[in-house]
Amino acid sequence: MTDRERFERIVSMSPFELNCARYPNSVSYAWPGNYREYQVQLCWDVCQSYAKPLHAEIADLKLKLEASDAAFMAVRKELLDMGGGK
């Protein structure tokens, strides 16, 4: 589920029940792809501004985890090669 899908599910449910209709993604509209209701667009923009640094942090943590996993596997292989196990 994408951020937008999660957002739309939350704001369209009770108690908010906001309309998540958007303008078509066409240059013939002043705000293509934006929500038709200004308060919904404002909420989406705020959610995006808070989510952006979190997504960057998650990506960084994934890279660190992959590096840590690779280091662990290298040490494990070295120990196994020394006869420390199967």
C-alpha positions in Angstrom: 0.0 0.0 0.0 1.4 3.4 -1.0 1.5 6.5 1.2 -1.2 8.0 -0.8 -3.5 5.0 -0.5 -2.9 4.9 3.2 -3.6 8.6 3.5 -6.8 8.4 1.4 -8.1 5.4 3.5 -7.6 7.3 6.7 -9.1 10.6 5.8 -12.1 9.1 4.0 -13.1 7.0 7.1 -15.1 8.2 10.0 -14.7 10.7 11.8 -13.1 12.6 8.9 -15.0 11.3 5.9 -13.3 13.7 3.5 -13.7 13.5 -0.3 -10.5 12.3 -1.9 -11.5 13.1 -5.5 -8.5 14.5 -7.5 -8.2 16.6 -10.6 -7.1 14.5 -13.7 -3.4 14.4 -14.4 -3.8 16.6 -17.5 -2.2 20.0 -18.4 -5.7 21.3 -19.1 -6.2 21.6 -15.4 -4.6 24.2 -13.2 -3.7 21.7 -10.5 -3.3 18.3 -12.2 -3.3 15.4 -9.8 -4.2 17.6 -6.8 -7.1 16.9 -4.5 -10.2 18.9 -5.4 -10.9 19.9 -1.8 -8.2 22.3 -0.6 -8.2 21.0 3.0 -7.5 17.4 1.7 -4.6 18.7 -0.4 -3.3 20.6 2.5 -3.4 17.5 4.7 -1.7 15.5 2.0 1.1 18.1 1.6 1.7 18.1 5.4 1.8 14.3 5.5 4.3 14.2 2.6 6.5 16.8 4.3 6.7 14.7 7.4 7.1 11.4 5.6 10.0 12.5 3.3 12.7 12.5 6.1 11.3 9.2 7.5 11.6 7.6 4.1 15.2 8.8 3.8 16.0 7.4 7.3 14.4 4.1 6.4 16.5 3.8 3.3 19.6 4.6 5.2 18.8 2.0 7.9 18.2 -0.6 5.1 21.7 0.1 3.7 23.2 -0.2 7.1 21.4 -3.5 7.8 22.5 -4.9 4.4 26.2 -3.9 5.2 25.9 -5.4 8.7 24.4 -8.6 7.3 27.2 -8.9 4.7 29.8 -8.4 7.5 28.2 -11.0 9.6 28.1 -13.5 6.7 31.8 -12.9 6.0 32.7 -13.6 9.6 30.5 -16.6 9.7 32.2 -18.0 6.6 35.6 -17.3 8.0 34.8 -19.2 11.2 33.3 -22.1 9.2 36.4 -22.2 7.0 38.5 -22.5 10.1 36.6 -25.6 11.1 34.3 -24.0 13.6 31.3 -25.8 12.3 29.2 -26.9 9.3 
